[in-house]
Amino acid sequence: MSNVIQLHNLPEVVNCVDYAHYCETRRDVGLQVIPESLFNSMKFNIIAAFDTAFKAAIISKENINEDGSINWNFVESDVWLVLVKNFNDKEISAVMNEEFDSAVDEEIEYIQSMT
């Protein structure tokens, strides 16, 4: 059983601190790594980072109101706080203007379809 690789414990590229961290986590379990240029393309893809941050924010207990509804202002703040680690204000504003409202609408539609 010691030869079984626990892939579910490996951080996604967007969650790695940097390329060295990514490489270390893969090599520790005997995996090869992608080239640094591909890592950077994946790590710093703002749409993927937005999606990951949005998904995390909508399930965060701190962003759920007492009645079970989602506090979208808190979600927006959480997404911004994640994105600011790797992107500038202009890039974040652009993606938030392009993606946030449609992501909210999709989530509301999904929630309504489940009830």
SVG drawing of the C-alpha trace seen along z (x, -y; Angstrom):
<svg xmlns="http://www.w3.org/2000/svg" viewBox="-38 -49 50 51">
<polyline fill="none" stroke="black" stroke-width="0.4" points="0.0,0.0 2.9,-2.4 3.3,-2.6 -0.1,-4.1 0.1,-7.8 -2.3,-10.0 -3.1,-12.4 -6.0,-13.9 -3.5,-15.4 -1.6,-17.2 -2.3,-20.9 -3.7,-22.2 -1.4,-24.4 -3.4,-27.5 -2.9,-26.6 0.9,-26.2 2.9,-29.0 5.3,-29.0 6.9,-26.7 9.4,-25.3 6.5,-24.3 4.7,-22.7 7.8,-20.7 8.5,-19.7 4.9,-18.3 5.1,-16.2 8.7,-14.9 7.9,-13.9 5.5,-11.3 7.6,-10.3 5.8,-12.3 7.3,-14.3 6.5,-18.0 5.3,-20.3 7.6,-23.0 7.7,-26.2 6.2,-28.2 3.1,-25.9 2.9,-26.2 2.9,-30.0 0.2,-29.9 -2.0,-27.8 -1.2,-29.5 -1.7,-32.9 -4.8,-32.3 -7.2,-34.8 -10.4,-33.1 -9.4,-29.8 -8.3,-31.6 -11.7,-33.5 -13.6,-30.2 -11.7,-28.5 -12.1,-31.5 -15.8,-31.9 -16.5,-28.2 -14.7,-28.5 -16.5,-31.7 -20.0,-30.5 -19.6,-27.5 -17.8,-29.5 -19.9,-29.5 -19.0,-33.2 -20.8,-34.0 -24.0,-32.3 -26.8,-34.4 -28.9,-33.0 -31.7,-32.2 -29.4,-30.1 -29.1,-32.6 -25.7,-33.7 -24.3,-37.1 -23.0,-38.1 -21.2,-41.1 -19.0,-38.9 -18.5,-36.5 -17.3,-39.3 -14.9,-40.5 -13.5,-37.0 -12.9,-36.5 -11.2,-39.9 -8.9,-39.0 -7.8,-35.8 -7.2,-37.4 -5.2,-40.3 -2.4,-37.9 -1.5,-37.3 -3.2,-39.9 -3.4,-43.7 -6.5,-45.9 -7.1,-46.5 -7.1,-42.8 -9.3,-42.0 -11.8,-44.7 -12.0,-43.4 -12.6,-39.8 -15.1,-40.8 -17.0,-43.0 -17.1,-40.2 -17.6,-37.2 -19.1,-37.9 -22.7,-38.7 -23.0,-35.8 -21.4,-33.4 -23.9,-34.7 -26.8,-34.2 -25.6,-30.6 -25.4,-29.8 -28.8,-31.2 -30.3,-29.2 -28.6,-26.1 -29.9,-26.7 -33.4,-27.3 -33.3,-24.1 -32.4,-22.1 -35.4,-23.3"/>
</svg>
